[in-house]
Amino acid sequence: MELHTSSTPGLYAELDRLGDEIAELAAHLDAATAHLLDLIREFDARGGWNNGFRSCAAWLTWRVGLSPGAAREHVRV
């Protein structure tokens, strides 16, 4: 398969833009995840889940919809 050389610079520029957007969004997700984990850590330490739930992970499963394993991992981190 041969690429048309006249469209190649435009194609590469568009792919670079998409790659930059992916990297930027990934950075935002990483920052949001770090903030979420900080909030969960504080919520767990202060016993915010201790109003009828067995653990912070159980509360996260109910309140946020995480699977039990993912909820435990969020609390563990």
mmCIF file of the N, C-alpha and C atoms, coordinates in Angstrom:
data_MODEL
# 
_entry.id   MODEL 
# 
loop_
_atom_site.group_PDB 
_atom_site.id 
_atom_site.type_symbol 
_atom_site.label_atom_id 
_atom_site.label_alt_id 
_atom_site.label_comp_id 
_atom_site.label_asym_id 
_atom_site.label_entity_id 
_atom_site.label_seq_id 
_atom_site.pdbx_PDB_ins_code 
_atom_site.Cartn_x 
_atom_site.Cartn_y 
_atom_site.Cartn_z 
_atom_site.occupancy 
_atom_site.B_iso_or_equiv 
_atom_site.pdbx_formal_charge 
_atom_site.auth_seq_id 
_atom_site.auth_comp_id 
_atom_site.auth_asym_id 
_atom_site.auth_atom_id 
_atom_site.pdbx_PDB_model_num 
ATOM 1   N N  . MET A 1 1  ? 0.848   -1.177 0.000  1.00 0.00 ? 1  MET A N  1 
ATOM 2   C CA . MET A 1 1  ? 0.000   0.000  0.000  1.00 0.00 ? 1  MET A CA 1 
ATOM 3   C C  . MET A 1 1  ? 0.891   1.237  0.000  1.00 0.00 ? 1  MET A C  1 
ATOM 4   N N  . GLU A 1 2  ? 0.633   2.116  -0.900 1.00 0.00 ? 2  GLU A N  1 
ATOM 5   C CA . GLU A 1 2  ? 1.453   3.320  -1.038 1.00 0.00 ? 2  GLU A CA 1 
ATOM 6   C C  . GLU A 1 2  ? 0.685   4.530  -0.507 1.00 0.00 ? 2  GLU A C  1 
ATOM 7   N N  . LEU A 1 3  ? 1.360   5.327  0.294  1.00 0.00 ? 3  LEU A N  1 
ATOM 8   C CA . LEU A 1 3  ? 0.743   6.553  0.804  1.00 0.00 ? 3  LEU A CA 1 
ATOM 9   C C  . LEU A 1 3  ? 0.966   7.681  -0.185 1.00 0.00 ? 3  LEU A C  1 
ATOM 10  N N  . HIS A 1 4  ? 0.001   8.531  -0.310 1.00 0.00 ? 4  HIS A N  1 
ATOM 11  C CA . HIS A 1 4  ? 0.141   9.707  -1.176 1.00 0.00 ? 4  HIS A CA 1 
ATOM 12  C C  . HIS A 1 4  ? 1.014   10.725 -0.454 1.00 0.00 ? 4  HIS A C  1 
ATOM 13  N N  . THR A 1 5  ? 2.099   11.090 -1.066 1.00 0.00 ? 5  THR A N  1 
ATOM 14  C CA . THR A 1 5  ? 3.047   11.999 -0.424 1.00 0.00 ? 5  THR A CA 1 
ATOM 15  C C  . THR A 1 5  ? 2.470   13.383 -0.190 1.00 0.00 ? 5  THR A C  1 
ATOM 16  N N  . SER A 1 6  ? 1.511   13.785 -0.994 1.00 0.00 ? 6  SER A N  1 
ATOM 17  C CA . SER A 1 6  ? 0.945   15.126 -0.811 1.00 0.00 ? 6  SER A CA 1 
ATOM 18  C C  . SER A 1 6  ? 0.115   15.225 0.463  1.00 0.00 ? 6  SER A C  1 
ATOM 19  N N  . SER A 1 7  ? -0.473  14.110 0.922  1.00 0.00 ? 7  SER A N  1 
ATOM 20  C CA . SER A 1 7  ? -1.293  14.167 2.132  1.00 0.00 ? 7  SER A CA 1 
ATOM 21  C C  . SER A 1 7  ? -0.527  13.735 3.374  1.00 0.00 ? 7  SER A C  1 
ATOM 22  N N  . THR A 1 8  ? 0.665   13.198 3.212  1.00 0.00 ? 8  THR A N  1 
ATOM 23  C CA . THR A 1 8  ? 1.427   12.691 4.346  1.00 0.00 ? 8  THR A CA 1 
ATOM 24  C C  . THR A 1 8  ? 1.738   13.758 5.390  1.00 0.00 ? 8  THR A C  1 
ATOM 25  N N  . PRO A 1 9  ? 2.218   14.948 5.028  1.00 0.00 ? 9  PRO A N  1 
ATOM 26  C CA . PRO A 1 9  ? 2.476   15.958 6.068  1.00 0.00 ? 9  PRO A CA 1 
ATOM 27  C C  . PRO A 1 9  ? 1.217   16.305 6.867  1.00 0.00 ? 9  PRO A C  1 
ATOM 28  N N  . GLY A 1 10 ? 0.099   16.440 6.196  1.00 0.00 ? 10 GLY A N  1 
ATOM 29  C CA . GLY A 1 10 ? -1.147  16.733 6.902  1.00 0.00 ? 10 GLY A CA 1 
ATOM 30  C C  . GLY A 1 10 ? -1.570  15.588 7.798  1.00 0.00 ? 10 GLY A C  1 
ATOM 31  N N  . LEU A 1 11 ? -1.380  14.366 7.318  1.00 0.00 ? 11 LEU A N  1 
ATOM 32  C CA . LEU A 1 11 ? -1.717  13.182 8.114  1.00 0.00 ? 11 LEU A CA 1 
ATOM 33  C C  . LEU A 1 11 ? -0.863  13.133 9.370  1.00 0.00 ? 11 LEU A C  1 
ATOM 34  N N  . TYR A 1 12 ? 0.442   13.345 9.223  1.00 0.00 ? 12 TYR A N  1 
ATOM 35  C CA . TYR A 1 12 ? 1.330   13.322 10.384 1.00 0.00 ? 12 TYR A CA 1 
ATOM 36  C C  . TYR A 1 12 ? 0.998   14.436 11.371 1.00 0.00 ? 12 TYR A C  1 
ATOM 37  N N  . ALA A 1 13 ? 0.666   15.591 10.861 1.00 0.00 ? 13 ALA A N  1 
ATOM 38  C CA . ALA A 1 13 ? 0.302   16.703 11.747 1.00 0.00 ? 13 ALA A CA 1 
ATOM 39  C C  . ALA A 1 13 ? -0.957  16.361 12.533 1.00 0.00 ? 13 ALA A C  1 
ATOM 40  N N  . GLU A 1 14 ? -1.935  15.763 11.879 1.00 0.00 ? 14 GLU A N  1 
ATOM 41  C CA . GLU A 1 14 ? -3.180  15.379 12.555 1.00 0.00 ? 14 GLU A CA 1 
ATOM 42  C C  . GLU A 1 14 ? -2.918  14.287 13.589 1.00 0.00 ? 14 GLU A C  1 
ATOM 43  N N  . LEU A 1 15 ? -2.082  13.318 13.247 1.00 0.00 ? 15 LEU A N  1 
ATOM 44  C CA . LEU A 1 15 ? -1.752  12.258 14.201 1.00 0.00 ? 15 LEU A CA 1 
ATOM 45  C C  . LEU A 1 15 ? -0.970  12.809 15.386 1.00 0.00 ? 15 LEU A C  1 
ATOM 46  N N  . ASP A 1 16 ? -0.063  13.748 15.145 1.00 0.00 ? 16 ASP A N  1 
ATOM 47  C CA . ASP A 1 16 ? 0.657   14.400 16.243 1.00 0.00 ? 16 ASP A CA 1 
ATOM 48  C C  . ASP A 1 16 ? -0.309  15.132 17.160 1.00 0.00 ? 16 ASP A C  1 
ATOM 49  N N  . ARG A 1 17 ? -1.291  15.827 16.571 1.00 0.00 ? 17 ARG A N  1 
ATOM 50  C CA . ARG A 1 17 ? -2.283  16.540 17.367 1.00 0.00 ? 17 ARG A CA 1 
ATOM 51  C C  . ARG A 1 17 ? -3.093  15.558 18.211 1.00 0.00 ? 17 ARG A C  1 
ATOM 52  N N  . LEU A 1 18 ? -3.506  14.447 17.610 1.00 0.00 ? 18 LEU A N  1 
ATOM 53  C CA . LEU A 1 18 ? -4.247  13.434 18.365 1.00 0.00 ? 18 LEU A CA 1 
ATOM 54  C C  . LEU A 1 18 ? -3.397  12.855 19.488 1.00 0.00 ? 18 LEU A C  1 
ATOM 55  N N  . GLY A 1 19 ? -2.125  12.593 19.197 1.00 0.00 ? 19 GLY A N  1 
ATOM 56  C CA . GLY A 1 19 ? -1.227  12.077 20.223 1.00 0.00 ? 19 GLY A CA 1 
ATOM 57  C C  . GLY A 1 19 ? -1.049  13.059 21.368 1.00 0.00 ? 19 GLY A C  1 
ATOM 58  N N  . ASP A 1 20 ? -0.917  14.334 21.044 1.00 0.00 ? 20 ASP A N  1 
ATOM 59  C CA . ASP A 1 20 ? -0.802  15.362 22.082 1.00 0.00 ? 20 ASP A CA 1 
ATOM 60  C C  . ASP A 1 20 ? -2.062  15.427 22.932 1.00 0.00 ? 20 ASP A C  1 
ATOM 61  N N  . GLU A 1 21 ? -3.214  15.320 22.287 1.00 0.00 ? 21 GLU A N  1 
ATOM 62  C CA . GLU A 1 21 ? -4.480  15.374 23.025 1.00 0.00 ? 21 GLU A CA 1 
ATOM 63  C C  . GLU A 1 21 ? -4.629  14.163 23.943 1.00 0.00 ? 21 GLU A C  1 
ATOM 64  N N  . ILE A 1 22 ? -4.217  12.996 23.467 1.00 0.00 ? 22 ILE A N  1 
ATOM 65  C CA . ILE A 1 22 ? -4.249  11.791 24.302 1.00 0.00 ? 22 ILE A CA 1 
ATOM 66  C C  . ILE A 1 22 ? -3.350  11.964 25.521 1.00 0.00 ? 22 ILE A C  1 
ATOM 67  N N  . ALA A 1 23 ? -2.135  12.455 25.313 1.00 0.00 ? 23 ALA A N  1 
ATOM 68  C CA . ALA A 1 23 ? -1.197  12.649 26.419 1.00 0.00 ? 23 ALA A CA 1 
ATOM 69  C C  . ALA A 1 23 ? -1.722  13.669 27.423 1.00 0.00 ? 23 ALA A C  1 
ATOM 70  N N  . GLU A 1 24 ? -2.320  14.747 26.926 1.00 0.00 ? 24 GLU A N  1 
ATOM 71  C CA . GLU A 1 24 ? -2.870  15.768 27.817 1.00 0.00 ? 24 GLU A CA 1 
ATOM 72  C C  . GLU A 1 24 ? -4.022  15.211 28.641 1.00 0.00 ? 24 GLU A C  1 
ATOM 73  N N  . LEU A 1 25 ? -4.911  14.474 27.998 1.00 0.00 ? 25 LEU A N  1 
ATOM 74  C CA . LEU A 1 25 ? -6.037  13.895 28.722 1.00 0.00 ? 25 LEU A CA 1 
ATOM 75  C C  . LEU A 1 25 ? -5.563  12.873 29.748 1.00 0.00 ? 25 LEU A C  1 
ATOM 76  N N  . ALA A 1 26 ? -4.559  12.082 29.400 1.00 0.00 ? 26 ALA A N  1 
ATOM 77  C CA . ALA A 1 26 ? -4.004  11.114 30.342 1.00 0.00 ? 26 ALA A CA 1 
ATOM 78  C C  . ALA A 1 26 ? -3.430  11.821 31.569 1.00 0.00 ? 26 ALA A C  1 
ATOM 79  N N  . ALA A 1 27 ? -2.781  12.956 31.370 1.00 0.00 ? 27 ALA A N  1 
ATOM 80  C CA . ALA A 1 27 ? -2.244  13.727 32.497 1.00 0.00 ? 27 ALA A CA 1 
ATOM 81  C C  . ALA A 1 27 ? -3.371  14.231 33.394 1.00 0.00 ? 27 ALA A C  1 
ATOM 82  N N  . HIS A 1 28 ? -4.465  14.682 32.795 1.00 0.00 ? 28 HIS A N  1 
ATOM 83  C CA . HIS A 1 28 ? -5.619  15.128 33.584 1.00 0.00 ? 28 HIS A CA 1 
ATOM 84  C C  . HIS A 1 28 ? -6.217  13.963 34.376 1.00 0.00 ? 28 HIS A C  1 
ATOM 85  N N  . LEU A 1 29 ? -6.332  12.806 33.737 1.00 0.00 ? 29 LEU A N  1 
ATOM 86  C CA . LEU A 1 29 ? -6.859  11.630 34.429 1.00 0.00 ? 29 LEU A CA 1 
ATOM 87  C C  . LEU A 1 29 ? -5.963  11.224 35.589 1.00 0.00 ? 29 LEU A C  1 
ATOM 88  N N  . ASP A 1 30 ? -4.653  11.263 35.386 1.00 0.00 ? 30 ASP A N  1 
ATOM 89  C CA . ASP A 1 30 ? -3.716  10.922 36.460 1.00 0.00 ? 30 ASP A CA 1 
ATOM 90  C C  . ASP A 1 30 ? -3.856  11.885 37.634 1.00 0.00 ? 30 ASP A C  1 
ATOM 91  N N  . ALA A 1 31 ? -3.979  13.166 37.347 1.00 0.00 ? 31 ALA A N  1 
ATOM 92  C CA . ALA A 1 31 ? -4.142  14.162 38.410 1.00 0.00 ? 31 ALA A CA 1 
ATOM 93  C C  . ALA A 1 31 ? -5.461  13.958 39.142 1.00 0.00 ? 31 ALA A C  1 
ATOM 94  N N  . ALA A 1 32 ? -6.527  13.686 38.409 1.00 0.00 ? 32 ALA A N  1 
ATOM 95  C CA . ALA A 1 32 ? -7.832  13.464 39.035 1.00 0.00 ? 32 ALA A CA 1 
ATOM 96  C C  . ALA A 1 32 ? -7.813  12.194 39.880 1.00 0.00 ? 32 ALA A C  1 
ATOM 97  N N  . THR A 1 33 ? -7.146  11.159 39.405 1.00 0.00 ? 33 THR A N  1 
ATOM 98  C CA . THR A 1 33 ? -7.043  9.914  40.167 1.00 0.00 ? 33 THR A CA 1 
ATOM 99  C C  . THR A 1 33 ? -6.268  10.135 41.458 1.00 0.00 ? 33 THR A C  1 
ATOM 100 N N  . ALA A 1 34 ? -5.188  10.879 41.390 1.00 0.00 ? 34 ALA A N  1 
ATOM 101 C CA . ALA A 1 34 ? -4.411  11.177 42.599 1.00 0.00 ? 34 ALA A CA 1 
ATOM 102 C C  . ALA A 1 34 ? -5.263  11.941 43.605 1.00 0.00 ? 34 ALA A C  1 
ATOM 103 N N  . HIS A 1 35 ? -6.037  12.901 43.126 1.00 0.00 ? 35 HIS A N  1 
ATOM 104 C CA . HIS A 1 35 ? -6.913  13.671 44.014 1.00 0.00 ? 35 HIS A CA 1 
ATOM 105 C C  . HIS A 1 35 ? -7.988  12.768 44.615 1.00 0.00 ? 35 HIS A C  1 
ATOM 106 N N  . LEU A 1 36 ? -8.576  11.900 43.804 1.00 0.00 ? 36 LEU A N  1 
ATOM 107 C CA . LEU A 1 36 ? -9.585  10.959 44.291 1.00 0.00 ? 36 LEU A CA 1 
ATOM 108 C C  . LEU A 1 36 ? -9.010  10.070 45.383 1.00 0.00 ? 36 LEU A C  1 
ATOM 109 N N  . LEU A 1 37 ? -7.819  9.547  45.180 1.00 0.00 ? 37 LEU A N  1 
ATOM 110 C CA . LEU A 1 37 ? -7.200  8.680  46.182 1.00 0.00 ? 37 LEU A CA 1 
ATOM 111 C C  . LEU A 1 37 ? -6.903  9.439  47.470 1.00 0.00 ? 37 LEU A C  1 
ATOM 112 N N  . ASP A 1 38 ? -6.507  10.698 47.375 1.00 0.00 ? 38 ASP A N  1 
ATOM 113 C CA . ASP A 1 38 ? -6.305  11.523 48.575 1.00 0.00 ? 38 ASP A CA 1 
ATOM 114 C C  . ASP A 1 38 ? -7.609  11.680 49.347 1.00 0.00 ? 38 ASP A C  1 
ATOM 115 N N  . LEU A 1 39 ? -8.704  11.941 48.631 1.00 0.00 ? 39 LEU A N  1 
ATOM 116 C CA . LEU A 1 39 ? -10.006 12.103 49.285 1.00 0.00 ? 39 LEU A CA 1 
ATOM 117 C C  . LEU A 1 39 ? -10.465 10.801 49.932 1.00 0.00 ? 39 LEU A C  1 
ATOM 118 N N  . ILE A 1 40 ? -10.259 9.688  49.255 1.00 0.00 ? 40 ILE A N  1 
ATOM 119 C CA . ILE A 1 40 ? -10.636 8.385  49.817 1.00 0.00 ? 40 ILE A CA 1 
ATOM 120 C C  . ILE A 1 40 ? -9.821  8.102  51.068 1.00 0.00 ? 40 ILE A C  1 
ATOM 121 N N  . ARG A 1 41 ? -8.525  8.409  51.029 1.00 0.00 ? 41 ARG A N  1 
ATOM 122 C CA . ARG A 1 41 ? -7.657  8.194  52.194 1.00 0.00 ? 41 ARG A CA 1 
ATOM 123 C C  . ARG A 1 41 ? -8.177  8.981  53.397 1.00 0.00 ? 41 ARG A C  1 
ATOM 124 N N  . GLU A 1 42 ? -8.524  10.241 53.187 1.00 0.00 ? 42 GLU A N  1 
ATOM 125 C CA . GLU A 1 42 ? -9.042  11.064 54.283 1.00 0.00 ? 42 GLU A CA 1 
ATOM 126 C C  . GLU A 1 42 ? -10.400 10.555 54.761 1.00 0.00 ? 42 GLU A C  1 
ATOM 127 N N  . PHE A 1 43 ? -11.281 10.211 53.840 1.00 0.00 ? 43 PHE A N  1 
ATOM 128 C CA . PHE A 1 43 ? -12.610 9.698  54.179 1.00 0.00 ? 43 PHE A CA 1 
ATOM 129 C C  . PHE A 1 43 ? -12.490 8.429  55.018 1.00 0.00 ? 43 PHE A C  1 
ATOM 130 N N  . ASP A 1 44 ? -11.579 7.538  54.630 1.00 0.00 ? 44 ASP A N  1 
ATOM 131 C CA . ASP A 1 44 ? -11.366 6.293  55.366 1.00 0.00 ? 44 ASP A CA 1 
ATOM 132 C C  . ASP A 1 44 ? -10.799 6.579  56.751 1.00 0.00 ? 44 ASP A C  1 
ATOM 133 N N  . ALA A 1 45 ? -9.790  7.445  56.827 1.00 0.00 ? 45 ALA A N  1 
ATOM 134 C CA . ALA A 1 45 ? -9.154  7.767  58.112 1.00 0.00 ? 45 ALA A CA 1 
ATOM 135 C C  . ALA A 1 45 ? -10.139 8.401  59.086 1.00 0.00 ? 45 ALA A C  1 
ATOM 136 N N  . ARG A 1 46 ? -11.079 9.160  58.564 1.00 0.00 ? 46 ARG A N  1 
ATOM 137 C CA . ARG A 1 46 ? -12.056 9.831  59.425 1.00 0.00 ? 46 ARG A CA 1 
ATOM 138 C C  . ARG A 1 46 ? -13.302 8.985  59.673 1.00 0.00 ? 46 ARG A C  1 
ATOM 139 N N  . GLY A 1 47 ? -13.327 7.780  59.125 1.00 0.00 ? 47 GLY A N  1 
ATOM 140 C CA . GLY A 1 47 ? -14.440 6.868  59.359 1.00 0.00 ? 47 GLY A CA 1 
ATOM 141 C C  . GLY A 1 47 ? -15.741 7.293  58.712 1.00 0.00 ? 47 GLY A C  1 
ATOM 142 N N  . GLY A 1 48 ? -15.654 7.998  57.600 1.00 0.00 ? 48 GLY A N  1 
ATOM 143 C CA . GLY A 1 48 ? -16.863 8.478  56.937 1.00 0.00 ? 48 GLY A CA 1 
ATOM 144 C C  . GLY A 1 48 ? -17.790 7.376  56.465 1.00 0.00 ? 48 GLY A C  1 
ATOM 145 N N  . TRP A 1 49 ? -17.269 6.192  56.302 1.00 0.00 ? 49 TRP A N  1 
ATOM 146 C CA . TRP A 1 49 ? -18.045 5.051  55.834 1.00 0.00 ? 49 TRP A CA 1 
ATOM 147 C C  . TRP A 1 49 ? -18.726 4.313  56.983 1.00 0.00 ? 49 TRP A C  1 
ATOM 148 N N  . ASN A 1 50 ? -18.383 4.647  58.219 1.00 0.00 ? 50 ASN A N  1 
ATOM 149 C CA . ASN A 1 50 ? -18.806 3.871  59.389 1.00 0.00 ? 50 ASN A CA 1 
ATOM 150 C C  . ASN A 1 50 ? -20.220 4.215  59.854 1.00 0.00 ? 50 ASN A C  1 
ATOM 151 N N  . ASN A 1 51 ? -21.157 4.236  58.920 1.00 0.00 ? 51 ASN A N  1 
ATOM 152 C CA . ASN A 1 51 ? -22.558 4.488  59.276 1.00 0.00 ? 51 ASN A CA 1 
ATOM 153 C C  . ASN A 1 51 ? -23.436 3.408  58.651 1.00 0.00 ? 51 ASN A C  1 
ATOM 154 N N  . GLY A 1 52 ? -23.027 2.171  58.869 1.00 0.00 ? 52 GLY A N  1 
ATOM 155 C CA . GLY A 1 52 ? -23.783 1.044  58.353 1.00 0.00 ? 52 GLY A CA 1 
ATOM 156 C C  . GLY A 1 52 ? -23.031 0.197  57.345 1.00 0.00 ? 52 GLY A C  1 
ATOM 157 N N  . PHE A 1 53 ? -21.826 0.591  57.002 1.00 0.00 ? 53 PHE A N  1 
ATOM 158 C CA . PHE A 1 53 ? -21.024 -0.189 56.062 1.00 0.00 ? 53 PHE A CA 1 
ATOM 159 C C  . PHE A 1 53 ? -19.893 -0.880 56.808 1.00 0.00 ? 53 PHE A C  1 
ATOM 160 N N  . ARG A 1 54 ? -19.483 -2.038 56.315 1.00 0.00 ? 54 ARG A N  1 
ATOM 161 C CA . ARG A 1 54 ? -18.427 -2.809 56.969 1.00 0.00 ? 54 ARG A CA 1 
ATOM 162 C C  . ARG A 1 54 ? -17.043 -2.209 56.765 1.00 0.00 ? 54 ARG A C  1 
ATOM 163 N N  . SER A 1 55 ? -16.886 -1.443 55.695 1.00 0.00 ? 55 SER A N  1 
ATOM 164 C CA . SER A 1 55 ? -15.562 -0.897 55.375 1.00 0.00 ? 55 SER A CA 1 
ATOM 165 C C  . SER A 1 55 ? -15.713 0.260  54.399 1.00 0.00 ? 55 SER A C  1 
ATOM 166 N N  . CYS A 1 56 ? -14.627 0.968  54.215 1.00 0.00 ? 56 CYS A N  1 
ATOM 167 C CA . CYS A 1 56 ? -14.616 2.040  53.227 1.00 0.00 ? 56 CYS A CA 1 
ATOM 168 C C  . CYS A 1 56 ? -14.805 1.455  51.829 1.00 0.00 ? 56 CYS A C  1 
ATOM 169 N N  . ALA A 1 57 ? -14.222 0.285  51.585 1.00 0.00 ? 57 ALA A N  1 
ATOM 170 C CA . ALA A 1 57 ? -14.386 -0.364 50.279 1.00 0.00 ? 57 ALA A CA 1 
ATOM 171 C C  . ALA A 1 57 ? -15.849 -0.706 50.022 1.00 0.00 ? 57 ALA A C  1 
ATOM 172 N N  . ALA A 1 58 ? -16.556 -1.187 51.035 1.00 0.00 ? 58 ALA A N  1 
ATOM 173 C CA . ALA A 1 58 ? -17.986 -1.494 50.874 1.00 0.00 ? 58 ALA A CA 1 
ATOM 174 C C  . ALA A 1 58 ? -18.765 -0.223 50.558 1.00 0.00 ? 58 ALA A C  1 
ATOM 175 N N  . TRP A 1 59 ? -18.415 0.868  51.227 1.00 0.00 ? 59 TRP A N  1 
ATOM 176 C CA . TRP A 1 59 ? -19.084 2.142  50.951 1.00 0.00 ? 59 TRP A CA 1 
ATOM 177 C C  . TRP A 1 59 ? -18.814 2.596  49.522 1.00 0.00 ? 59 TRP A C  1 
ATOM 178 N N  . LEU A 1 60 ? -17.556 2.494  49.066 1.00 0.00 ? 60 LEU A N  1 
ATOM 179 C CA . LEU A 1 60 ? -17.208 2.887  47.697 1.00 0.00 ? 60 LEU A CA 1 
ATOM 180 C C  . LEU A 1 60 ? -17.972 2.051  46.668 1.00 0.00 ? 60 LEU A C  1 
ATOM 181 N N  . THR A 1 61 ? -18.127 0.764  46.946 1.00 0.00 ? 61 THR A N  1 
ATOM 182 C CA . THR A 1 61 ? -18.885 -0.097 46.040 1.00 0.00 ? 61 THR A CA 1 
ATOM 183 C C  . THR A 1 61 ? -20.317 0.404  45.927 1.00 0.00 ? 61 THR A C  1 
ATOM 184 N N  . TRP A 1 62 ? -20.911 0.757  47.060 1.00 0.00 ? 62 TRP A N  1 
ATOM 185 C CA . TRP A 1 62 ? -22.294 1.244  47.065 1.00 0.00 ? 62 TRP A CA 1 
ATOM 186 C C  . TRP A 1 62 ? -22.402 2.643  46.458 1.00 0.00 ? 62 TRP A C  1 
ATOM 187 N N  . ARG A 1 63 ? -21.554 3.552  46.893 1.00 0.00 ? 63 ARG A N  1 
ATOM 188 C CA . ARG A 1 63 ? -21.718 4.969  46.550 1.00 0.00 ? 63 ARG A CA 1 
ATOM 189 C C  . ARG A 1 63 ? -21.203 5.326  45.160 1.00 0.00 ? 63 ARG A C  1 
ATOM 190 N N  . VAL A 1 64 ? -20.098 4.694  44.758 1.00 0.00 ? 64 VAL A N  1 
ATOM 191 C CA . VAL A 1 64 ? -19.442 5.077  43.510 1.00 0.00 ? 64 VAL A CA 1 
ATOM 192 C C  . VAL A 1 64 ? -19.659 4.030  42.415 1.00 0.00 ? 64 VAL A C  1 
ATOM 193 N N  . GLY A 1 65 ? -20.027 2.829  42.819 1.00 0.00 ? 65 GLY A N  1 
ATOM 194 C CA . GLY A 1 65 ? -20.269 1.780  41.840 1.00 0.00 ? 65 GLY A CA 1 
ATOM 195 C C  . GLY A 1 65 ? -19.032 1.010  41.423 1.00 0.00 ? 65 GLY A C  1 
ATOM 196 N N  . LEU A 1 66 ? -17.968 1.124  42.222 1.00 0.00 ? 66 LEU A N  1 
ATOM 197 C CA . LEU A 1 66 ? -16.767 0.341  41.929 1.00 0.00 ? 66 LEU A CA 1 
ATOM 198 C C  . LEU A 1 66 ? -17.028 -1.124 42.248 1.00 0.00 ? 66 LEU A C  1 
ATOM 199 N N  . SER A 1 67 ? -16.342 -2.006 41.553 1.00 0.00 ? 67 SER A N  1 
ATOM 200 C CA . SER A 1 67 ? -16.414 -3.416 41.921 1.00 0.00 ? 67 SER A CA 1 
ATOM 201 C C  . SER A 1 67 ? -15.750 -3.561 43.294 1.00 0.00 ? 67 SER A C  1 
ATOM 202 N N  . PRO A 1 68 ? -16.101 -4.597 44.053 1.00 0.00 ? 68 PRO A N  1 
ATOM 203 C CA . PRO A 1 68 ? -15.476 -4.757 45.374 1.00 0.00 ? 68 PRO A CA 1 
ATOM 204 C C  . PRO A 1 68 ? -13.949 -4.805 45.314 1.00 0.00 ? 68 PRO A C  1 
ATOM 205 N N  . GLY A 1 69 ? -13.395 -5.496 44.333 1.00 0.00 ? 69 GLY A N  1 
ATOM 206 C CA . GLY A 1 69 ? -11.933 -5.566 44.210 1.00 0.00 ? 69 GLY A CA 1 
ATOM 207 C C  . GLY A 1 69 ? -11.315 -4.213 43.912 1.00 0.00 ? 69 GLY A C  1 
ATOM 208 N N  . ALA A 1 70 ? -11.914 -3.469 43.003 1.00 0.00 ? 70 ALA A N  1 
ATOM 209 C CA . ALA A 1 70 ? -11.401 -2.133 42.669 1.00 0.00 ? 70 ALA A CA 1 
ATOM 210 C C  . ALA A 1 70 ? -11.528 -1.202 43.865 1.00 0.00 ? 70 ALA A C  1 
ATOM 211 N N  . ALA A 1 71 ? -12.624 -1.321 44.607 1.00 0.00 ? 71 ALA A N  1 
ATOM 212 C CA . ALA A 1 71 ? -12.821 -0.476 45.788 1.00 0.00 ? 71 ALA A CA 1 
ATOM 213 C C  . ALA A 1 71 ? -11.746 -0.768 46.832 1.00 0.00 ? 71 ALA A C  1 
ATOM 214 N N  . ARG A 1 72 ? -11.465 -2.047 47.064 1.00 0.00 ? 72 ARG A N  1 
ATOM 215 C CA . ARG A 1 72 ? -10.405 -2.404 48.023 1.00 0.00 ? 72 ARG A CA 1 
ATOM 216 C C  . ARG A 1 72 ? -9.059  -1.853 47.572 1.00 0.00 ? 72 ARG A C  1 
ATOM 217 N N  . GLU A 1 73 ? -8.793  -1.925 46.278 1.00 0.00 ? 73 GLU A N  1 
ATOM 218 C CA . GLU A 1 73 ? -7.525  -1.409 45.742 1.00 0.00 ? 73 GLU A CA 1 
ATOM 219 C C  . GLU A 1 73 ? -7.432  0.105  45.928 1.00 0.00 ? 73 GLU A C  1 
ATOM 220 N N  . HIS A 1 74 ? -8.529  0.820  45.714 1.00 0.00 ? 74 HIS A N  1 
ATOM 221 C CA . HIS A 1 74 ? -8.533  2.278  45.917 1.00 0.00 ? 74 HIS A CA 1 
ATOM 222 C C  . HIS A 1 74 ? -8.231  2.620  47.375 1.00 0.00 ? 74 HIS A C  1 
ATOM 223 N N  . VAL A 1 75 ? -8.767  1.845  48.306 1.00 0.00 ? 75 VAL A N  1 
ATOM 224 C CA . VAL A 1 75 ? -8.523  2.104  49.729 1.00 0.00 ? 75 VAL A CA 1 
ATOM 225 C C  . VAL A 1 75 ? -7.094  1.709  50.094 1.00 0.00 ? 75 VAL A C  1 
ATOM 226 N N  . ARG A 1 76 ? -6.602  0.621  49.534 1.00 0.00 ? 76 ARG A N  1 
ATOM 227 C CA . ARG A 1 76 ? -5.260  0.136  49.850 1.00 0.00 ? 76 ARG A CA 1 
ATOM 228 C C  . ARG A 1 76 ? -4.188  1.126  49.422 1.00 0.00 ? 76 ARG A C  1 
ATOM 229 N N  . VAL A 1 77 ? -4.392  1.757  48.280 1.00 0.00 ? 77 VAL A N  1 
ATOM 230 C CA . VAL A 1 77 ? -3.400  2.695  47.758 1.00 0.00 ? 77 VAL A CA 1 
ATOM 231 C C  . VAL A 1 77 ? -3.401  3.914  48.633 1.00 0.00 ? 77 VAL A C  1 
# 
